Amino acid sequence: MAQKAITVTQLNEYLKNLFAADRNLQNVCVSGEISNFKRHSSGHLYFTLKDEESVISAVMFRGDAMKLRFRPESGMKVLLLGRVSLYPKSGQYQIYVSAMQPDGIGSLYMAFEQLKERLYKMGLFDPAAKQALPRYPKKIALITSPTGAAVRDMIRVLRHRYPICDVLVCPVKVQGEGAAEEVAAMIDYVNEHDLADLIITGRGGGSLEDLWAFNEEIVALAIYNSRIPVISAVGHEPDVTISDYVADKRAATPSNAAELAVCDMRELQAWLRSAAYTIEKNVRDRITLHRRRLAAIAEKPVMTSPLEYFNEQRMHLALIEQRIAAAQSRTLERSRRRYLQAAAALDALSPLKVLSRGYSMVSGAQGVIKSAKDLHPGDAVKITLADGESTCTVDHVTLRERKR
């Protein structure tokens, strides 16, 4: 072969330069479906983009990947913006992605839905984790922009409804880069230094992108971990952010948040006046009742004539003594009758009673003789009679045959 050979590296470098020279390949927009998606520990994203017939490798470096508002996944249809080039070491051409968004749905909306689902599974939206708002807060921290209309509206409502409450404005960015970090850091700061017993965080209305700081995970975690109750007041009534789901209370607007945070001072004063009237009336009624009871006691005989009262008590005591004595007599009589009845019954069962009728009782060394079989000639026996006893010797024993 007369033609001079080149190395593989030279060939791949040459092809790479051809890709770089083609302006159409330096800023290309491609649609397709993500496949074999991998997130490297370095933060780079590696995947393939495919349609019904073809595939192309793609890589998105960490710096560009950090700007994504959603989490790419395999099977997701996306639009990519980037440049096509060849990687000399593998000889494979691929697209280097600089921007990406879901195809058919906004990236912010998808990021919102993905984060909402993930935080829901983590339990950040659990109603059981919600704290009750203090009924009469002494100090309220407003974590918002110090120059927006929202903070003025909240201060105006708080001053009008509950002027005895201290209001602390904690200035933060509520839009743009770093806003979420400032809001989260301020929530942590207010908790760490115990600056308030209620927090309101939010801002006025705007687009989804304007409100995005309150859709960041860092803000959601700060609200969830706050030991001070938090009211989320972001945008207008139709606007719903992640912070609304996590907060202890969601307000439709910043002004509504101020209304939820405190009671109306005029209503409270009216209630206090009513309570004071009720307490005063109850005290007067009790005093009147006790005066009547005291008057009734003063009219009793013991108070008007103490000696007569003691005489009545003496008579009552004497009557009780008579009743006790009579009861004792009745008890003794009943006991005497029971004794006589028992003695008569016992006397009727006495062996001596039987002996008095002419019978006798024969006993030997083993006790009372009940049968002639227990006697033998020569046995010494004792015969007990009603009026004495005699010792005898058995000479002869005759057994009587029992009739059947």
Secondary structure as the mmCIF struct_conf table of DSSP 4:
data_model
#
loop_
_struct_conf.conf_type_id
_struct_conf.id
_struct_conf.beg_label_comp_id
_struct_conf.beg_label_asym_id
_struct_conf.beg_label_seq_id
_struct_conf.end_label_comp_id
_struct_conf.end_label_asym_id
_struct_conf.end_label_seq_id
BEND BEND1 GLN A 3 GLN A 3
HELX_LH_PP_P HELX_LH_PP_P1 LYS A 4 ALA A 5
HELX_RH_AL_P HELX_RH_AL_P1 VAL A 8 ALA A 21
HELX_RH_3T_P HELX_RH_3T_P1 ARG A 23 LEU A 25
TURN_TY1_P TURN_TY1_P1 GLN A 26 GLN A 26
BEND BEND2 ASN A 27 ASN A 27
STRN STRN1 VAL A 28 ARG A 39
TURN_TY1_P TURN_TY1_P2 SER A 41 SER A 42
BEND BEND3 GLY A 43 GLY A 43
STRN STRN2 LEU A 45 LYS A 50
BEND BEND4 GLU A 52 GLU A 53
STRN STRN3 VAL A 55 MET A 60
HELX_RH_AL_P HELX_RH_AL_P2 ARG A 62 ALA A 65
TURN_TY1_P TURN_TY1_P3 MET A 66 LYS A 67
BEND BEND5 ARG A 69 PHE A 70
TURN_TY1_P TURN_TY1_P4 SER A 74 GLY A 75
STRN STRN4 LYS A 77 TYR A 87
TURN_TY1_P TURN_TY1_P5 PRO A 88 GLY A 91
STRN STRN5 GLN A 92 PRO A 102
BEND BEND6 ASP A 103 ILE A 105
HELX_RH_AL_P HELX_RH_AL_P3 SER A 107 MET A 122
TURN_TY1_P TURN_TY1_P6 GLY A 123 PHE A 125
HELX_RH_3T_P HELX_RH_3T_P2 PRO A 127 ALA A 129
HELX_LH_PP_P HELX_LH_PP_P2 LYS A 130 PRO A 134
BEND BEND7 ARG A 135 TYR A 136
BEND BEND8 LYS A 138 LYS A 138
STRN STRN6 LYS A 139 THR A 144
TURN_TY1_P TURN_TY1_P7 PRO A 146 THR A 147
BEND BEND9 GLY A 148 GLY A 148
HELX_RH_AL_P HELX_RH_AL_P4 ALA A 149 ARG A 161
TURN_TY1_P TURN_TY1_P8 PRO A 163 ILE A 164
BEND BEND10 CYS A 165 CYS A 165
STRN STRN7 ASP A 166 PRO A 171
BEND BEND11 GLN A 175 GLY A 176
TURN_TY1_P TURN_TY1_P9 GLU A 177 GLY A 178
HELX_RH_AL_P HELX_RH_AL_P5 ALA A 179 GLU A 192
TURN_TY1_P TURN_TY1_P10 HIS A 193 ASP A 194
BEND BEND12 ASP A 197 ASP A 197
STRN STRN8 LEU A 198 ARG A 203
TURN_TY1_P TURN_TY1_P11 LEU A 208 LEU A 211
HELX_RH_3T_P HELX_RH_3T_P3 TRP A 212 ASN A 215
BEND BEND13 GLU A 216 GLU A 216
HELX_RH_AL_P HELX_RH_AL_P6 GLU A 217 ASN A 225
BEND BEND14 ARG A 227 ILE A 228
STRN STRN9 VAL A 230 VAL A 234
BEND BEND15 GLY A 235 HIS A 236
TURN_TY1_P TURN_TY1_P12 GLU A 237 PRO A 238
HELX_RH_AL_P HELX_RH_AL_P7 ILE A 242 VAL A 246
BEND BEND16 ALA A 247 ASP A 248
STRN STRN10 LYS A 249 ARG A 250
BEND BEND17 ALA A 252 THR A 253
HELX_RH_AL_P HELX_RH_AL_P8 PRO A 254 ALA A 261
BEND BEND18 VAL A 262 VAL A 262
HELX_RH_AL_P HELX_RH_AL_P9 MET A 265 ALA A 298
TURN_TY1_P TURN_TY1_P13 GLU A 299 GLU A 299
BEND BEND19 LYS A 300 LYS A 300
HELX_RH_AL_P HELX_RH_AL_P10 PRO A 301 THR A 304
HELX_RH_AL_P HELX_RH_AL_P11 PRO A 306 ALA A 348
TURN_TY1_P TURN_TY1_P14 LEU A 349 LEU A 349
HELX_RH_AL_P HELX_RH_AL_P12 PRO A 351 LEU A 355
TURN_TY1_P TURN_TY1_P15 SER A 356 GLY A 358
STRN STRN11 MET A 361 GLY A 364
TURN_TY1_P TURN_TY1_P16 ALA A 365 GLN A 366
STRN STRN12 GLY A 367 VAL A 368
HELX_RH_3T_P HELX_RH_3T_P4 ALA A 372 ASP A 374
TURN_TY1_P TURN_TY1_P17 PRO A 377 GLY A 378
STRN STRN13 ALA A 380 LEU A 385
TURN_TY1_P TURN_TY1_P18 ALA A 386 ASP A 387
STRN STRN14 GLY A 388 THR A 393
HELX_LH_PP_P HELX_LH_PP_P3 LEU A 399 LYS A 403
#
